[in-house]
Amino acid sequence: MKSISELDKKYDLELDKVVKKVKSSKAKLVLLQFPDGLKPYATAVVDFLESKTNAEFMIWLGDCFGACDTPTGIDDLDIDLVVQFGHNSLQPNI
């Protein structure tokens, strides 16, 4: 299993912002979506977020090819918040 410390060395997923959003929205069930390259870290991310919030987290195991690739068929799951992680910054460096 991959760890949060390994993840932090490679990527900045801004997990503190995720914690703030979960708390501010009072989300009880959160779906996390990862691209394939980040999926090995998914359980470590869930463990971290569960330790900081009162929410439950689900990991989307389907494909994720970018910001427009949102999960389908989840309407009956009563999900309060979807968080999608990516490898790259959406802000270009100029």
WOQUI-V237931 format. One record per backbone hydrogen bond with DSSP energy under -1.0 kcal/mol. CO is the residue of the C=O (numbers start at 1). NH is the residue of the N-H. If there is no record, write none. Layout:
# WOQUI-V237931
((CO/NH) (CO/NH))
This chain:
# WOQUI-V237931
((3/7) (4/8) (5/9) (7/10) (7/11) (14/18) (15/19) (16/20) (17/21) (18/22) (19/23) (20/24) (21/25) (22/27) (28/56) (29/80) (29/81) (30/58) (31/83) (32/60) (33/85) (35/38) (35/39) (38/41) (39/42) (41/45) (42/46) (43/47) (44/48) (45/49) (46/50) (47/51) (49/53) (56/30) (58/32) (66/69) (68/70) (74/77) (81/31) (83/33))
